[in-house]
Amino acid sequence: MNKKVLLVDDDVNILAAYRRVLRGKLELSVADNGKEALNILKNAGPFAVIVSDYRMPEMDGIEILARARDLFPDTVRIMLTGQADMQAAIDAINQGNIFRFLTKPCPSEVFLKQVYVGIEQYRLIHAERELLDQTLKGSIKVLVDILALVNPMAFSRLGLIRSLAKNLAIQLQVKDIWKVELAALLSQIGCVTVPPQILQRAFRQEDLNPQETALFYSHPQIGCDLLKYIPRMEEVAEAINYQMKNFDGSGYPPSSLGGEDIPLVSRILRVAGDFEVLISTSMPEMKAIRIMQEKEGVYDPVILDLLKAEVIKLEQERTPVLYAIYELQPGMILAEDILDGNGLVLITKYQEITDVLITRLKNYSRMGMIQEPIKVISQRTVS
């Protein structure tokens, strides 16, 4: 557990007093001004708790804690001041998202108790993130791996979509990357209600009649309806609902929403998903980018530019390598379709290799349905 605490006060006597209180109990750092405090945060962070005095020269406690929040949003922030006025408390809470507001003189036992409460709050924040980032995401990934075996037309696409979406989100400095990953993994869940032949034609960019078009474009709304009542998944559900919405406001679902009012995760999914559809037809990646750039008003231009830069980087860095099946590792990317003896596609290229996919390849190999070696991209699409 992180038990690092940073105390900030321009009164060295107060710092010394609190050092005596906390000595031997916690991992303590101190600073007597805001600039020093921020340097400590940058070089030694993250800290579980930062306690700052309110009134200090050059940089007051509100600014220190607000900037601390920008550096390490999870660090619990406590304000300590002798100026017990209501406006100071309001400003501190609004600008710095303060966890506690303590007044001087603060008894040692009260101060120590609040620091420990802050450490517990930090632990709870990380426990929740671990639940979301590992347990929930891991469970959904297993579900998607199983669905990919049952319905490969829809769900085998998700490895590349997830990788692209995550990388784009990192470049866009999206705060909750886990939401992007879950939205990508669950983006096709509504496809379970769409007839396979319609999915196949849609993903091959073939024309659909009006009834088929309506069926296909219903899958984002169905996916949203399946997920929106699950706690913590409301934003993921909304992102899935708008994943086929055009940047100019046209498209599905019909609404007045357009431009940057469309959820950012939806705009990321639109770019990543359409790119995956194009290259899954063996289209060269840069040609796919050019086609997408020609579709005026469909994509967020900033995200599309980021994707283009990523594709150029990958083309320069990656080289397909031949591996025996037993040498494959999760995170590798298939560089070409895997065919059976009759030339039928068993597994489409650009899928991210998972433990489930490795097991599937081994089973195919035992039955003599595929030949080794397998051509893969040995590096991950994203870190």
Secondary structure, 3 states (H helix, E strand, C coil): CCCEEEEECCCHHHHHHHHHHHCCCCEEEEECCHHHHHHHHHHHCCCCEEEEECCCCCCCHHHHHHHHHHHCCCCEEEEEECCCCHHHHHHHHHHHCCCEEEECCCCHHHHHHHHHHHHHHHHHHHHHHHHHHHHHHHHHHHHHHHHHHHCHHHHCCHHHHHHHHHHHHHHCCCCCHHHHHHHHHHCCHHHHHCCHHHHHHHHCCCCCCHHHHHHHHCHHHHHHHHHCCCCCCHHHHHHHHCCCECCCCCECCCCCCCHHHCCHHHHHHHHHHHHHHHHCCCCCHHHHHHHHHHCCCCCCHHHHHHHHHHHHHHHHHCCEEEECHHHCCCCCEECCCEECCCCCEEECCCCECCHHHHHHHHHHHHCCCCCCCEEEECCCCCC
